[in-house]
């Protein structure tokens, strides 16, 4: 079954079920199969790079047959495309999960910064970059564009609060771009103390907002 551009990997399992007579209770099994294939893909890419990955190696590591593999992916390239989408979707979902519990603007902003710091310092993105640089840089390019939109959505209440405090409408797109560029630059050229890389830059941004707020209040 062929994957169309932009389809989330887990939708592959749903498609397989929708076009068969498999009972609904087997949906979890299909999703688990896709997850196992993607997990195996990540391990092999980290170990061998994206150029040397093979369907046979993925099947062996995931514990599935080639026939099962081809129910969800028609080729190695299609698998790598789906894996990249999976990594980007995981980033966006984890970021939302980290931020959503916080409604107070300052706490929400700090939650985002903590997540971005942790992703840059401890995520697999840097390992992927080392193992498969060209493939990962393409992934970063798509991640950048998607994150601009997602961060602005998640930080809408924060930006509204900043606007109210400053008496102006800040350039939201620019702030989001600065934040995601901090993450990507930290991954490519890491700070001496990885846990401080994004935090230092974003703290500087926040200090500007605080300073401008005080100046506005004095006027």
Secondary structure, DSSP 8 states (H G I E B T S, - for coil): ----TT--THHHHHHHHHTS---GGGHHHHHHHHHHHHHHHHHHHHHH-STT--HHHHHHHHT--HHHHHHH-SSHHHHHHHHHHHHHHHHHHHHHHHHHT--SHHHHHHHHHHHHHHHHHHSSHHHHHHHSHHHHHHHHHHHHHHHHHHHHHHTHHHHHHHHHHHTS---HHHHHHHHHHHHHHHHHS--SSGGGHHHHHHHHHHHHHHHHHHHHHH-
